[in-house]
């Protein structure tokens, strides 16, 4: 009789342990799904911020490109060639940034465009800038 009583208590204890472990498993699964949903929302927010930054950088690059193309017309020789090369690279990077297939790399391409335009501006001499200002006044 004593053995039967111990066996009953033991089986009740094991069943409670099994139920508790099942509850823990469901809780961990729920928390995993909640964390996954939170991380998705974080990733979406990060992607939106990247897209906004890329758009801002591209706008600045476009404005710089339009402005410097006019100023670059007065260059001659190797300065003109290097300037044209950097402007061509900047245009390619700008096109790549605007490409919908390259959406996740848009910020990188926009930054490259900005960098190429900075290099192109190095070839604009101060006298070339003054020359264009004098033409604008006429």
Number of C-alpha atoms within 10 A of each C-alpha: 6 7 8 9 10 11 12 12 12 12 12 12 11 12 12 12 12 12 11 12 12 12 12 12 12 12 12 12 12 12 12 12 12 12 12 12 12 12 12 12 12 12 12 12 12 12 14 12 12 18 17 13 16 22 17 14 20 24 14 14 24 18 10 15 22 10 11 18 14 11 19 22 14 15 16 10 7 10 16 16 13 15 25 18 15 20 23 17 18 27 18 15 22 23 17 19 25 19 12 11 10 14 16 13 17 26 22 16 24 27 20 20 30 22 16 22 23 16 17 25 18 12 19 19 15 9 10 16 15 12 13 16 12 10 8 8 6 6
